Amino acid sequence: MSASLLRRGLELLEPPGRAKASPGLQRGRAGPRAAGAARRRKRAPEPGRNKATVKGRVVKSAIEEYRKKKPVNHLRENLQYMLKGRLVADKAITEQILAQNRGRKSKDQPPEKTEKKKPEGTVFTEEDFRKFEREYFGIP
C-alpha cells in the first residue's frame, strides 16, 4: 500500500473536529520558485579551513556511531497511537477505503454475490407416497 493511500485512509478516519494534517507531515513547496531559491541559498565554502587535513579532527567512536544508527523500535508508540482513539469507522467509509485500495482490473474486483436458492420442500407427505405406490404398482 502506498503512503498516499495510507494517508488518505487515515484522513477519512480522523474525527471531524481535528485539523487535516500537522504541518510537519505536509510536503510540498511554497511555490514554483522554491527550488530555485533553495539552490541560491547554498553557502559558498568557507576559505578559513581545509577539511581534508587530519589536524584537529576528533576520532569518532565506532560504538557511538553504531548506537546512533541503530534502528529504533516504534512498536509500542504505534500501538498506543492506534489504541488511543477507539473510533469505529462507518460502513461507508470502510467501503470507500477498500475501494481505493482495490485495482481496476476485473481480477481485483470482488466476486458478485449470488443469492442461494433454498431447496423447496416437498408438497407430498409419506401417506401420499404410500397411496401412489399402492395404486401404481399394485402393492397392497
C-alpha positions as CSV (number, residue, x, y, z in Angstrom):
1,M,0.0,0.0,0.0
2,S,1.4,3.4,-0.9
3,A,1.9,6.1,1.6
4,S,-0.6,8.4,-0.1
5,L,-3.3,5.8,0.1
6,L,-2.5,5.2,3.8
7,R,-2.6,9.0,4.4
8,R,-5.9,9.3,2.6
9,G,-7.3,6.4,4.7
10,L,-6.2,8.0,7.9
11,E,-7.7,11.3,6.9
12,L,-11.0,9.6,6.5
13,L,-10.8,8.1,10.0
14,E,-9.9,11.4,11.6
15,P,-12.6,12.9,13.8
16,P,-14.3,15.9,12.1
17,G,-13.1,18.5,14.7
18,R,-9.4,17.9,14.1
19,A,-7.1,19.5,11.6
20,K,-6.4,17.8,8.3
21,A,-2.7,17.2,8.9
22,S,0.1,18.6,11.1
23,P,2.4,21.0,9.2
24,G,5.3,18.6,9.8
25,L,3.6,15.9,7.8
26,Q,2.6,18.1,4.9
27,R,5.0,18.1,2.0
28,G,5.3,20.4,-1.0
29,R,6.9,23.6,-1.9
30,A,5.9,27.1,-1.2
31,G,5.7,28.0,-4.8
32,P,7.1,27.4,-8.3
33,R,10.3,29.3,-7.5
34,A,11.0,27.5,-4.2
35,A,13.5,25.1,-5.9
36,G,15.5,27.9,-7.4
37,A,15.5,29.7,-4.1
38,A,16.9,26.7,-2.3
39,R,19.7,26.5,-4.9
40,R,20.6,30.1,-4.3
41,R,20.7,29.7,-0.5
42,K,23.7,27.3,-0.7
43,R,26.6,28.9,1.0
44,A,30.0,29.2,-0.6
45,P,32.7,27.1,1.1
46,E,34.5,28.9,3.9
47,P,38.1,29.7,3.0
48,G,39.2,29.6,6.6
49,R,40.0,25.9,7.0
50,N,40.8,22.9,4.8
51,K,38.7,19.9,5.9
52,A,40.9,17.4,4.1
53,T,43.6,17.7,6.7
54,V,43.8,15.4,9.8
55,K,44.8,18.1,12.3
56,G,42.1,19.0,14.8
57,R,39.9,16.1,13.8
58,V,38.1,14.2,16.6
59,V,38.2,10.4,16.4
60,K,34.7,9.1,16.5
61,S,33.8,6.0,18.5
62,A,32.5,3.1,16.4
63,I,30.3,2.1,19.3
64,E,28.7,5.6,19.4
65,E,28.2,5.6,15.7
66,Y,26.5,2.2,15.9
67,R,24.2,3.3,18.6
68,K,23.2,6.4,16.6
69,K,22.4,4.4,13.5
70,K,20.8,1.5,15.4
71,P,17.1,1.1,14.3
72,V,14.6,2.2,16.8
73,N,11.6,0.1,17.5
74,H,8.4,2.2,17.4
75,L,6.0,-0.6,18.0
76,R,4.9,0.5,21.5
77,E,4.3,4.1,20.4
78,N,2.4,3.0,17.3
79,L,0.2,0.6,19.4
80,Q,-0.6,3.4,21.8
81,Y,-1.5,5.7,18.9
82,M,-3.7,3.0,17.3
83,L,-5.4,2.1,20.6
84,K,-5.7,5.7,21.8
85,G,-8.8,6.7,19.7
86,R,-11.4,3.9,19.8
87,L,-13.2,5.4,16.8
88,V,-15.1,2.8,14.8
89,A,-15.4,3.9,11.2
90,D,-18.8,4.0,9.4
91,K,-19.5,1.2,6.9
92,A,-19.5,3.7,4.0
93,I,-16.0,5.0,5.0
94,T,-14.7,1.4,5.2
95,E,-16.1,0.6,1.8
96,Q,-14.5,3.8,0.4
97,I,-11.1,2.8,1.8
98,L,-11.4,-0.7,0.4
99,A,-12.4,0.7,-3.0
100,Q,-9.4,2.9,-3.0
101,N,-7.0,0.0,-2.4
102,R,-8.7,-2.2,-5.0
103,G,-7.4,-2.2,-8.6
104,R,-9.5,-1.5,-11.6
105,K,-8.9,-4.9,-13.3
106,S,-11.6,-7.4,-13.2
107,K,-9.4,-9.9,-11.3
108,D,-9.1,-7.3,-8.5
109,Q,-12.9,-6.8,-8.2
110,P,-14.7,-8.9,-5.6
111,P,-17.0,-11.6,-6.9
112,E,-20.6,-10.7,-7.2
113,K,-22.7,-12.3,-4.5
114,T,-25.4,-14.6,-5.9
115,E,-28.4,-15.5,-3.9
116,K,-28.6,-19.1,-2.9
117,K,-31.8,-20.8,-3.7
118,K,-33.4,-22.6,-0.8
119,P,-34.3,-26.2,-1.5
120,E,-38.0,-26.4,-1.9
121,G,-39.8,-28.7,0.5
122,T,-42.0,-31.5,-0.9
123,V,-45.7,-30.9,-1.2
124,F,-46.4,-34.6,-0.7
125,T,-46.5,-36.5,2.6
126,E,-45.4,-40.1,3.3
127,E,-49.0,-41.1,3.2
128,D,-49.4,-39.8,-0.3
129,F,-46.3,-41.8,-1.5
130,R,-47.7,-45.0,0.0
131,K,-51.1,-44.4,-1.6
132,F,-49.4,-43.8,-5.0
133,E,-47.3,-46.9,-4.6
134,R,-50.4,-49.0,-3.9
135,E,-52.2,-47.6,-6.9
136,Y,-49.4,-47.6,-9.4
137,F,-47.5,-50.8,-8.6
138,G,-50.5,-52.7,-7.2
139,I,-48.8,-53.5,-3.8
140,P,-51.4,-53.9,-1.1
